[in-house]
Amino acid sequence: MPELPEVETTRTGLAPHVQGRHVRAVVLRRPDLRWPIPAEVADLLPGQRILAVRRRAKYLLLDTAAGSALLHLGMSGSLRVLPASTPVRDHDHVDFVLDGSRPGSKRVLRFNDPRRFGCLLWQPPGETHALLQGLGPEPLSDDFDGDHLFARSRGRSAPVKAFLMDQRIVVGVGNIYAAEALHAAGISPLRAAGRVSRERYRLLAGEVRRILDHAIRRGGTTLRDFLAPDGAPGYFEQELSAYGRGGEPCPRCGRPLRQAAIGQRATVWCGRCQR
């Protein structure tokens, strides 16, 4: 599943091409993805100008005066801006037909999703969709810091890695970046969240911000089927210190990295460097 840096890369890649353009039509080649596509998408979006392309957690929002199209890429989805004449491929489920600034420049924003774990939903103006309610702060915002993690972790016995991946605590820190941040901060993913000190949470929050910011600038990890809007690859995967490297030498001490499952997710850490 695309992580926050991949979704942010998609947002920044799309915005220059779709923001300010009008949606002339919506072509739905099937009535559902993970969930049924609401009628408002086809009924209200045509004729609207895209005012902004936003991200909340791992969701993208196309804002218009009539409401917002809410999209999630699921396990294998992609959004590409293409010439309107581009032939339709398998799993091209949705087209947002955009106006052109000059004759022959009409484009489509095309949603391809082979596994159909993504979604296309609708958020009315002034409302917050149920999927976005109760979410924690964005990890790159001023609302996220070590003091926030420390306060929310008191009394919690769950492993700190599961705590860090809880979207009610902070959004968008998935398996890859949780493993990398914990390794960089020297904190064992098995340690109970309530037994991590304020000082160590401040270090962890700083590493989360540093690693996510760097991954965004590097285009994400480009794992599995992810594609950026322009087809460019991400390069952060080449720089991973822990994730996916179980049994390999720790970049710090050389001891083989350990691997186990935490919350049904593969977890890799160093038994010497992380305590």
N, C-alpha and C positions, 0 to 999 in steps of 0.2 A: 504494500500500500504506500503511495507517495507520502513522504513526511512533510513537515512544515516547510523546509527550504524548497522542496520541489513545488509545493503549492504556491509559495511566494514567487518562485521563478516563473511559474505559469502566469500569475497575476501581473507581474511587471512586464512580462513578454506580451501579454494581451493588451494591456491598457493603452499603449500608443496607437494600436490598430483599431480598437473598438470604442474607446471613450470619445463621446461627442458625436458618434454616428447614430443614425436612426435604424431601428429594426423594421425592415419592410415586410417580413413574413417569418413565420416559424414553421418549419417542416418537421413533423413528428413521424418517423417511420415505424414506430411502435408506441403503444399507449403507456408503457411502463419501463422502468429500469429496476432498481431495487424495490421501489415503490411506484404506484401509479403516478403518472405525471398530471398534476392538477390542470383543470380546464383553463384556469386563469393564464397559464403560460401562453397558450395559443390565442386566447380571447383578448387579453389585455396588453400583451407585449408588442404586437405589431403596431407600428406608427409611433412608438415611443423612442425618445432619445436616451441613449445610455449616458447617464450623468457621471457615473464612477464605476470602477471595478475594484471591489474591496475583498479583503480576506478576513474571516473570523475563524480562528483555529484552523482546521483543514478544509473549511468551506469557502467557496468563492461566491460573491454576490455581484450581480449586474444590477445596479440601481437605476431606476427610472421614476418618473413622477407617479406612475400607476402602481408601483411596487417593485420588488426585487426578485429576479430569478436566482434561486439558491442552488448551487451545484456542488457536488462532491465527486471526486474522480474514482473513488472506490479502489479496487485492487489493480486495475489495469487501464483506467480511463485516460483520455487525453483530449485537450482542446486545441484546435489548430485554426488559424486564420488562413483561408485559401481563396483563390479565384473562384468565382461562382460556377465556372465551367468545369471545375475539377471533378472527374468521375467519382461516383459514390462507391466506396469499398464495403466489404463485409463489416458489420458492426458499427457503421456510421449511422447512429440512431437519430440524431437531432441536428438540424441546421438552423442557425439564426441568420437570416439573409439580411445583410447590411447594405445601406446605400453607398454609393461611390461619389468621390469628390469630382470625378470627371467621367465622360462616357467610356464605358468598357472597364471601369475600375471597381465594379460591384464585387463584394467579397461575401463569404460565408464564414461564420464561426461554427465549426463542426465538432460535435461531441461524438467521439468513438469510444466504445466500452465493450470489449469482447466478453468479459465475464458478467457484466451487468450488475456489479456491486455498487456502482455509482448511483447518483440520484440527481433529479431535476425537480425542484419544488418551488413554491411561491411564498413570498413574505409580503403581506400588505403594508402599505405606508404606515409608519409610526408604530409598527408592531415588531415583536421579536419572535421568530419561529421557535417552536418547541425544542427543536434540536440545538438551538443556540442558547437556551435558557440554562442558568445554573453553571455556566462555564467559568473557569478561573481566569486570571489575567493573562494577557499575551506575554510570552517570555522576554520579548524585547522592549516591553513598555516600562514606564517608571513605576507601575504598580507591582512589578515583580522584583523581589530581592530576597536576600537571605533571611531577613527578619520575617517576611511573609511565610517562607517555608518553615522557619522555626515555630512560629505561632500556630500554624495549621497542623504541625506534626506532633504536638504535645499529646501524650497518652496513646499514640498509635503504635501498635506492635507489628504492623505489616512491614515487609521489607522496603527499604528506602527506594529501591528501583521501582516497585509497584506504586509507591506513594508519588514519586516524581512523574509517573506516566498517567496519574489520575487527572482527567480533564477538569475535574472540579477544583483541583489545586492549582494547576497551570496548564494552559492548552498547548498542544502541538509538540510536546516533548515525547516522541515515540521511542520505540525500542532501540533504534540505532543511536540516537543522540543522547538518550539516557545512559546507555552503556559507555559512550565516549566521555560524557561529562563526569560520570562517577569515576572512571579511570583517571581522568585528568586531575580530579580533586582528591584522589587517593582514598575514596570511601568505598567500602565493600557493598555491593548491591544487596547482600544478605542481611546487613545490619538493620535492626528495627528502626523505623523512621523516628520514633520518639526518643531514641538513644543517640541521635546525632546532635552535636552542640550547635549553638548559634553561630560560633565562629566558623565551623566547618560548613554550615549551610550558606553562610555568606560566600565562602570559597566556591561551593557548588553552584550557587546562582550565577556567580561571575563566569564560571566555566560554561554553564549552559548558554549564557548570552554570547560569550566569545565563540564557541563552537558553532552555534546556529548562525551567527552573523558571518562567520567565515564560510560555512557551507552554502549560504545564500549567494555570496560573492563567487563561489566556485561552481554554482549551478546545481547544487544538490549532489546526491549520490548516484542517480540514474540507475537504481536497482530495478530488476525485473523488466516490466514493460513500459516504464515511464518515459514519456517524450515531452520535451519542452515545446512551447508553441512554434519555435523556429526549427525544431529538430536537432538543436545543438545538444551535445552530451554534457552531463555534469562530471566533475572531476574529483569531488570530495571522497568518493569511494576509495581512491588510490591512497588516501591519507588516513584511513581509519586505524586507530591504535588497538581497539579491542573487539568491536563488533565483527562477527564472522571469522575470527582468528583463533578460535579455541584450539589449544595444542601447540600453537606457534609461540615463539619467544616473546616475552613482554618487551616492548620497545625501551622500557626503563631499566629493568634489572636482568633480563634474559631468561628468567624462569618461565617454563611453559604456562601459557594462560589456561585457566580452568574454565569449564563450561558446564552449565546445568540449566534446568528449566525453572523459571520463576513466573508464576501466573500463566503457565502454558506458553511462555515466550523464551526463546533461547537467550541465555545470559552468559557473557564471557567477562572474566575479571582476573586480576593477578592476586594470588594468595599472599604475596609478599608486600606489594606496593599499596594494596587497598585493604584498609582495616575498618 
